[in-house]
Amino acid sequence: MTAISASLHLYSRHPVALATWLALAGSSLAHAADAGPVAAPAASLPPVTVSASGLQLGANDMTTPVTVLEGDELVRRREATLGETLSSEPGITSSHFGAGASRPIIRGMDGPRVKVLSDGAELHDASTISPDHAVVSEPMLATQIEVLRGPSALVYGNGAVGGVVNVLDGKVPTAIPQKGVEGSAELRANTGAAERAGAFSLTGGTGNLAVHVEGVARDAGDYRVGKGWTGGNKVPGSFNRTDTGSVGLSWVGDRGYLGAAYTRQTAKYGLPGHNHSFEGCHPHGSHLHCGAHEGEDDGHDHGAEEHGDVPVVDLRSERLDIRGELRDPFAGFSALRLRAGITDYRHDEIEEGAVSTTFKNKAYDTRIELQHSAIAGFKGVIGLQTSQRKFSAEGEEAYVQPTITRKTGLFVLEEFRWNDWRFEAALRHDRQTAEAIASGSASGVERSHNGTSASLGAVWKFTPGYQVGTSFTRASRAPSAEELYAQGLHMATSTYERGNSDLRSETSQNIDVSLRKTSGDTTFGVSVFKNRISNYIYGRTLDEVDGLQLLQYSQADATFTGIEGQVRQRIARNLGVTLFGDTVRAKLNNGGGLLPRIPATRAGIRLDTHWNAWEGLVEWVQVARQSRVAEFESATPGYGMLNLGVSYNGRFNEGTPWQLYLKATNLTDRLAYAHTSFIKNAAPLMGRNVTVGVRVAF
């Protein structure tokens, strides 16, 4: 695989080279497919409705690329966390923090720039504050996962300049089951972490009432890493135990539904790499000081880590969701949709049997959409979104003071179709206030930000099966409360963070161009993007002592440029080959240097086959060395991984479908590190892992 490694090195230095490679591969394969007749009928991508599009569009009508995981593909990709579930998709990686916490990174952006939704409603947890905090979304209960790249999903918030992840589920029934009862059950286990997991979903109804119950239980131990790691063969504290349950009730009528669901999730997972040797470290101006001052003796050796029990996160999240839709509510409007939620989130960080820090997040959110009928050829939606988040941290690592964040947004989205063209325009205005709290009352420190965002896009289906899409977006993102008010030591990420209450809103100007072929023996999609961000907010490293970094939230102009795509060629009736890859480069303008934890360039090849009830695939993924690093950041070596999967779909005598599946990842047991992780050296990626599972739907 040395040739692949050399090619990836070229692509990581020259993103246009990867764009050319993918585009030419797609073009040449398409011409080869058209050169002669093929016995099998031409393949075509099935239509998929994208709920997060705002207008219930098909995936092929979107102006920017969208990833939709559903059905067997979703079952095959699912992992214990949302980030790991999506991390193999082009343009998406994960923040990887052991086994219990992993958040999606889209086009090199993470945290508050990537919004995670539950059927259109924003999830409120603590994952945007720090990568060691879990996303309270259970992939095993998802029915569909949608990823919109870039700020194209403007209707879900101007802060989502990286993208939006929308997780669809069935916890609020929207229809009465035709047979009265329907559901599914799944069991799975793996070797890499000795994981055992089970999930069930059950919906029943009669008349106008429907009830739904679902649940997941997971128990995974410390996971194994690839061979050759100096830290041993397992990552200490990388266990993950999660329980999730939900019950929902809906009234369903001829013109819509109104329902509610209560969801509770509890989890216990370890925090690998937690370093107590930094206790007592503090900044002096732009420098860190660790140890006693002159004439003092703190009795602590800050030059060496204290080994003890790995800290454990004990998480509890309760959420009440209210969802509803009314079709043809009144003249001129085709639909009225409601999403609302109340969240009570808390997690304790336990060290040596005692609670050291407690994080709390109490929030509510409401979203109302009104979709109007066609007016002079225009169809669209107008809406209102509001939320309030009361966040607090108490204890040893309370590096963020208590805050109350209030947001209100108004938005409109319109589309117009003409011949083979579809045009789209969106406009949104947001206001945010972030108020710091001291001793249970307002401290007088409050910052307000207003931002207006707009986007224009078009899709041209210039010939059957081919289309080109482009969009331009100008989006404003207000700084988060943590970026404004953080002040203290954060041992999980080995940082001392300092906020800046004078931060201004950042403004993103993003252009995205994509070319897709959606039918025939050759299908492909390639997208190129450039995102210029004024007043980009980032944690600037001012100093480092023994691995502890002093981060000062700062602002500077930045540019993100990248390419992502894949091309699939059917080479026989039951056999296909896919080439895929992505790369992103991020830097501060005017010679300001590079940004930290930017994903490395990736490329791969996959063979897929199906025969009767059997399906299988084998793939090789090569990740390049990431040597384009920020100041105080170390390079990460590249690696290659061999993966395979096989499944069998059958039916019981009464016609009930079932599926038996097996997937194996990192078959060569390669030692690999995630450059995007704060703890990449303390928690390498999982080594050889075999997962087996069985799923029944009825």
Protein Blocks (a to p, Z undefined) as FASTA:
>chain_A
ZZmmmmmmmmmmmmmlmmmmmmmmmmmmmmmmmmpccfbacddddddddfknonopafkl
pfbdcdddehjllmmmpcfbfklmmmmpghiacfkeajlbccddeehiahjllccdeehi
acddfklmpmkbccdbdfklpcbdcddehjklmmnojklmnbccddddfkbccbdcfklp
acdddddddfklopacddddddddehjbccdddddddddddddddehianbjbdehiacc
ddddddddddddfkbccdddddddddddddehiafklgoiacehjaccedjdehiaehia
fkbccddddddddddddddddddddehkbghiabdcdddddddddddddeehiafbdcdd
dddddddddddddeehiacdddddddddddddedjklmbccdddddddddddddddehjb
ccddddddddddddddeehiaehiacddddddddddddddfbghiacddddddddddddf
klmmggcddfknopacdddfkbccddddddddddddfedjbdcdddddddddehiacddd
fbdcehiacddddddddddddddddddddfbfkbccdddddddddddeehiapcehiacd
dddddddddehjbccddddddddddfbdcehiacdddddddddddddddddfkopacddd
dddehklopacddfkbmklmmmccddddddddddddZZ
